[in-house]
Amino acid sequence: MTNLQKADAGPVAGPASAGRKKRGLGLTRVTGTVGPLSIAVTVLWLSLIVLLPLAALTVTSFDEGVSGFWDAVTAPAAVASLKVTILVSAIVAVVNVVMGTLIAWVLVRDEFPGKRIVNALIDLPFALPTIVASIVLLSLYGPMSPIDVHLYATRPGLIVALAFVTLPFVVRSVQPVLIETDREVEEAAASLGADNWTTFRSVVLPALAPSILSGGGLAFARALGEYGSVVLIGGNIPKLTQMTPQYIQQQIEIDRPINAAAVSVSLLAISFLVLLVLRLFAERGQRKEEHAP
């Protein structure tokens, strides 16, 4: 009788313990409250490193009034540098959207010797000082180019430099989404007769679109404010290769800090607008996923 009771108890205890184990794996959401001290520390830190510097910059930019601010940001040289910056940054974003997505695809879907090294090299621009990148590019593509490719003081030179700096944003945005993509859907499309390009365009690309957009937007915003990687290879030629960060530096050197602050605020506004749009798209995509059947 005792053995029979033990035998009957086994199946009953199994699911209960499995349920407890399942909850232990983190499938149940643990909620908690944030204490006032944590909130105070967070607000204080953000104020010190973000809010106060931005407020000081904005106040400085209006030291000569609204008309002075407007004159600074609409000066021909300032407008020309903004045009160059936006144009080059947009081209870089498009180039890296294509190449970054391709590289992410290769790193996730293919196996080849040295894959780990290539994967580690993607993050090199994050660790390498950008001025070092500019020196390397100048040595390779400058007037004394060993490969006879001369990009010094040209917009293609700016594009190459900025593409190097911003490539990781696209790769690292697309890569995790590719890893989580359900391969069975692609296999089903292939079994129905779809070729590789059709499968990618109709199945894979829609799933990757939010991450591609996010990576491209981050690359664009990063390129807008880049200084170190283009300072040498670009040549700083007004209306041709002078980008806005270089123009701001020039204004400081000629003792016009108010003009520099005004142009800085305009550049910050553009970057913030780009990041805000990206955030709105991300939230919209998240809501669609939550309401998906």
N, C-alpha and C positions, 0 to 999 in steps of 0.2 A: 504493500500500500504506500509506503514511504517512497519507494522508487518510482511508483506511478505518479505520485504527486510532483516529484522532482521533474519527471519527464514532461508533465503537463505544464509546469511552470516555465520551462525553457522557451517555448515559442512566444509566450506572453512577454517575458522579460526582454527578448531580443529586439523587437521593434521599439520598445520604450528606450532602451539603451542606445539604439541607433538614432532615435530622435534626439536624444541628449547630445550624442556625438555630432549630429548634423548642426545642431545649434552651436556647438563648440567650434565648428569650422568657420563661424562668422556669418552665417546666413541670417541670424537675427540682428536687427539694428540696435545698437546700444546708444541711447541718447543721454545727454547730460546737459547741465547748465554751465555757462561760462561765468566765472566769478567777476565781481567788479574790479578786482586787482588786475586780472588778465586783460580786461577791456581797457583799463587805464594805461597799462604798459604798452599795449598795442597802439592806442591813439597817440601816446607820447612819442613813441618811436617813429611812427609814420609822420608825425608833425615835425620832428627834428630832421628827418632825412628827405621828406617829400614836400609837405605842405608849407613849411616856413621858407625853404629856399625858393619855391615857386612863387609864393606871395611876395618875397623880397624882390625877385626878378621882375614880377609884374608891376610892382610899385615903381621900381627904377625906370622901367620902360615908359612910364607916363610922367616922368619928372618935368618934361617940357609941355605937358598937356596933351590932349587928344590930337591936336594939330601936329605937334612935334612927333608923336607916335606915328601918325599917318604919313608924314613926310619921310620918316626913317624907313618904313616898310615899303613905300612906293618909290623910293629912289631908284633910278635906272639900274645901277649896279646891283642893288638888293633884289630887284625883280628878276634881273638876268640870272643871278645865282640861284634863285628859287626855281626858275624855269629849268635850268640845267639839272638841279638836284632832283626835282620831281620827274623829269624825263628819264634821267639815268636810273633812278630808283625803280621806276615802273618797268623799264626794260630788264633790269636785274631780277625783279620779282617774277616776270614772265619766264625768263631763262631758267631761273632756279626752280620754278614750279615744274617745268618739263624735266630738267636734269635731276632735280631732287627726287621727284616721283620715280623716275627710272632707276636711280641709285637705290632708293628704298626697296623697290621691287626686286632688284638683283640681290640685295642683302637678305631679303626675307625668303624669296622663292628659289634661289640658286645656291648651289654648293660649289666652292672652288678653292684652290689652295690660297692661303693668305687672307681668307675672308675676315678673320678676327682682326687682322692688322688694318684692313681697309675700313672696317667698322669703327675701329679706334681713331683712325685718321680723320673721320668725319667731324669729330669733336675738337680737332686741333685748332681751328679758328677761335674757339672759346678760350683756349688756354694760351694761345700765342699772342703776345702784344701786337696790336695792329700796326704799329710803326715798323716792327720787324717784318711783317708781311709786305709793307710798302718798300722796304729796302730790298727784299728778295725779288719782288716784281720789277723794281727798277734795275736790278742787276741782270735780270733775265730779259726784260723787254725794253730797257732803256737805250740810250744812244750807243752804248758799247755792247749791245746784245750779242751773246755768243751764238744764238740761233738765227740771227739776222731778221728778227721780228721787232720792229720799233713801234712801241705804243706810248712812249713818253709824251706827255702833254696832249693826249688825244682822248676823246670820249670812249673809244673802245678800251683804252687803258683803265679808265674809271670803272667801266663795266666789269672788266676782269677782276679788279681789286675788290669791288663790292660783292661780286658773285662769290669770291673766296670767303669773305667774311660772313655772308648771310646764308650760304648753302645749308649749314646744319639745321636751321630753323625749319626748312621744308622737309628734309630727310627725317628728322626726329619727330615731326608732326605726323607724317604719313606712315612711318614704320610700325608703330604699335597698332594702328588700325588694320594694316595689312596682316599682321600676326593674328589678330582676332577675327579676320574675315572667314566666313564659313566656306570652305572649299567645296562642299557638297553642291552648293548652288552653281558653281562654275562647272562642276562635273555634269550636273543635270543639263546645263545649257549646251555643253559639248556633246552630250548624248543625243540631243535633239537636232544636231547638225550644225550648230553655230561654230564658226571658226574662231581662232584666238582673238583677233581684233574685235569681232562682234561680241564675244564674251566679255572682253575687257570693257568695251564701250557701254554695253547694256547692263552688265552685272557688277563689275568691279568698280568702275569709275563713279557711279552714283554713291556707292558706299564710301569711297575715298574723298568725294567732293568737299565735305566740310573740313576735313583735315588738310586738304590741299589749299583751300581758301585761307584757312588759319595760318598755315606755314607761309604762304605767299604774302599775306598781309603783314605778318611779323617781319619777314624779310624786307618788305617795302619800308616799314616804319624804322627798322634798324638802319637801312641804307640812307634814309633821310638825314640822320644825325651822325653819320660816320665821318671821322676826321683822319685818324691815324693812317689807315691803309691807303688813302688817296693823296696824302699831303706831299709825297715825293713823286709818285708816278703821274699824278695829274698835272703838275706844273703850275697850278693856280693862275691860269690865264683868264682874265675877266671875259665874260660872255661866251667862253668856249669850254673851259674845264674848271672854272672856279665854282665850287659848291658852296652852299650857304654856311656850313660850319667854318670854312676857310674865310669867307667874307666876314663872319662875326669876329674871327681872330684878327683879321686885318683892321676892323674898326677899333678893336681894343688897342692894337699897336699904335694907331694914330690918335689915341686918346679921345675916342668917341664912345664911351661906355654906354651912354643912353641909347644911341643908335644900335649898338650891339645887343642890348637888352630887348629893344623893340623887335628886332628881327628874330631873336631867340624865342620870344613869346609867340610870334607868328608860326615859327617852325614847330614849336611845342603844340600849338593848337592843331596844326595839320596832323601831327603824329597821334595826338589824343583822339582826334576824329576818326582816324583809321582804326585805332584800337577799340574805340567805342562801337563802331560798325561791326567789327569782328566779334565783339562780345555779344551784340544783339543777334547776329547770325548763329552763334554758338548756342545761345539760350533758346532760340527758335528751333534749332535742330534737336536739342535735348527734349523740348516739349513734345516734338513729333515722335521721338522714340518712346517717351513715356506713355503716349496715347496710342501707340501702334498696337494692333491686336497680337 
